[in-house]
Amino acid sequence: PFPAMLARSWDVPLYAGTVVREPGVRFRMRLDPVEVPVTADKEADIAQATANLAAAFEASIRARPEQWMWAHRRWG
């Protein structure tokens, strides 16, 4: 939730970044904006923005699963 908390608290944009390997030694980077709600319920806003960020990563991974790599133990 930390990126969402910072984006909401400082009123700055939040982006999901994706790097795609292209043929040869080339890469393409894409940044997609992530919606960060601002309502009277700060905790709910942070939870929703975190879910929005996770959904953006999920969409990117599902689009190119062969490109997915994670270097440390994230879930467990």
Residue pairs with C-beta under 8 A, 6 or more apart in sequence:
1 46
1 47
1 50
3 14
3 49
3 50
3 53
4 14
4 36
4 45
4 46
4 47
4 49
4 50
4 52
4 53
5 46
6 12
7 13
7 14
7 34
7 36
7 49
8 36
8 37
8 38
8 42
8 45
8 46
8 49
11 38
13 33
13 36
14 33
14 34
14 36
14 49
14 53
15 31
15 32
15 33
15 34
16 31
16 32
16 34
16 53
16 56
16 57
16 60
17 29
17 30
17 31
18 29
18 30
18 31
18 32
18 60
19 27
19 28
19 29
19 30
20 27
20 28
20 29
20 30
20 64
20 67
21 27
21 67
22 28
30 60
32 56
32 60
34 49
34 52
34 53
34 56
35 48
35 49
35 52
36 45
36 49
36 52
37 44
37 45
37 48
37 49
38 45
39 45
61 67
61 68
